[in-house]
Amino acid sequence: MSDEQRWYWDLKQGQAVQASERGAADHLLGPYGSQEEAEHWKDRVEARNESWKEADKEWAGDDEDGPEDGVED
């Protein structure tokens, strides 16, 4: 993907910006493949966080179907 096709969400500006217009990396999320993907960054972050939370529960043995001590035989 070329820089012209990459988009970022600029947390400081509160808007999607093209790679050529991006500022400092410490307030950017991305790259994303389109402006629309960049504008929906929060949906992606929330879905990823939920997935990681569930994976952590399973790894720690907090899932209902797993062993109670978190260790499988």
DAPE-V444472 format. One record per backbone hydrogen bond with DSSP energy under -1.0 kcal/mol. CO is the residue of the C=O (numbers start at 0). NH is the residue of the N-H. Records with the same first field share a line. If there is no record, write none. Layout:
BEGIN
CO=NH / NH
END
This chain:
BEGIN
1=4
5=18
6=31
7=16
8=28
9=13 / 14
14=9
16=7
17=20
18=21
23=26
24=27
26=10
28=8
31=6
33=37
34=38
35=39
37=40
39=43
40=44
41=45
42=46
43=47
44=48
45=49
46=50
47=51
48=52
49=53
50=54
51=55
52=56
53=57
54=58
55=59
56=61
END
